[in-house]
């Protein structure tokens, strides 16, 4: 069964940094290369929101609230997408989910990883 495996969440103080990883170890490399990857987050009592995505061509898009603080990147050889989060704020506290989609109709969610930013 194809899965996405997330890691890297945790507790950090305001202004700190974390890097989230999302690996797709069972994907065939050629099909992983054709994926668009994204990170979403969901805070308690709020809807899930798109944080950032990265296309097959490497173009990245961000929600305004994280621009200039977060960076999404993709390593096709490792079949992994990353979210580098700097200058974290308490309002970044949420469960972060990675998401994968490709031209063949595959849509997968990761299991979620908790990020807590303490003031």
C-alpha positions in Angstrom: 0.0 0.0 0.0 1.4 3.4 -1.0 1.9 5.6 2.0 3.2 9.0 3.0 5.3 9.1 6.1 5.7 12.4 7.9 8.2 13.4 10.5 9.7 16.5 12.1 7.0 18.0 14.2 7.4 19.0 17.8 7.4 21.8 20.4 9.4 25.0 19.7 9.6 28.5 21.2 8.4 31.5 19.2 11.0 32.5 16.7 12.4 29.0 16.5 12.6 26.6 13.5 11.4 23.2 12.5 11.8 21.1 9.4 9.0 18.7 8.4 9.6 15.8 6.1 7.2 13.7 4.1 8.5 10.6 2.4 6.9 8.3 -0.2 9.1 5.3 0.1 6.9 2.9 -1.9 6.5 5.2 -4.9 8.2 4.3 -8.1 10.7 7.1 -8.7 9.4 8.0 -12.1 5.8 8.4 -10.8 7.0 10.4 -7.8 8.8 12.8 -10.1 5.4 13.6 -11.7 3.7 14.5 -8.4 2.6 17.8 -7.0 3.2 17.9 -3.3 1.7 20.2 -0.7 1.6 20.9 3.0 -1.7 21.7 4.7 -2.4 22.5 8.4 -5.3 22.4 10.7 -5.6 24.2 14.0 -8.2 23.2 16.6 -11.6 24.5 15.6 -10.4 25.7 12.2 -10.7 24.2 8.7 -7.7 22.7 7.0 -5.7 25.2 5.0 -3.2 25.0 2.3 0.2 26.2 3.5 2.4 25.6 0.5 2.7 23.5 -2.6 5.4 22.6 -5.1 4.8 21.6 -8.7 6.6 19.0 -10.8 8.6 21.9 -12.3 9.6 23.1 -8.9 7.4 26.2 -8.7 6.4 26.9 -5.1 3.4 28.7 -3.8 2.7 29.9 -0.2 -0.2 31.2 1.8 0.5 34.9 2.6 0.8 34.2 6.4 4.0 32.0 5.9 5.7 33.8 2.9 9.3 34.6 3.7 9.3 32.3 6.7 8.5 28.8 5.2 10.2 27.1 2.3 8.9 24.0 0.6 11.3 21.8 -1.3 11.2 18.4 -3.0 14.0 15.8 -3.4 12.9 13.4 -6.1 15.8 11.1 -5.6 14.8 10.6 -2.0 11.1 10.7 -2.8 10.7 13.3 -0.1 9.2 16.7 0.3 10.2 19.1 3.0 8.8 22.2 4.8 11.4 24.4 6.4 9.7 26.6 8.9 11.6 29.6 10.3 10.6 32.4 12.7 7.7 30.3 14.0 4.8 32.0 15.6 2.1 30.7 18.1 -0.5 31.0 15.3 1.5 28.4 13.3 0.5 25.8 15.9 -1.5 23.1 14.1 -1.3 19.5 12.8 0.5 19.6 9.5 -0.4 17.2 6.7 1.5 16.5 3.5 -0.5 15.8 0.4 0.4 14.2 -2.9 -1.4 14.2 -6.2 -0.3 13.1 -9.7 -1.8 13.0 -13.2 -3.0 9.4 -12.8 -5.5 10.3 -10.1 -3.5 9.4 -7.0 -4.4 11.6 -4.0 -2.7 10.8 -0.7 -2.6 12.3 2.7 0.1 11.9 5.3 -0.9 10.9 8.9 -0.2 14.4 10.2 2.4 15.7 12.6 1.8 18.1 15.4 3.6 21.5 15.5 3.3 23.5 18.7 4.8 27.0 19.0 5.0 28.2 22.6 5.2 31.9 23.5 
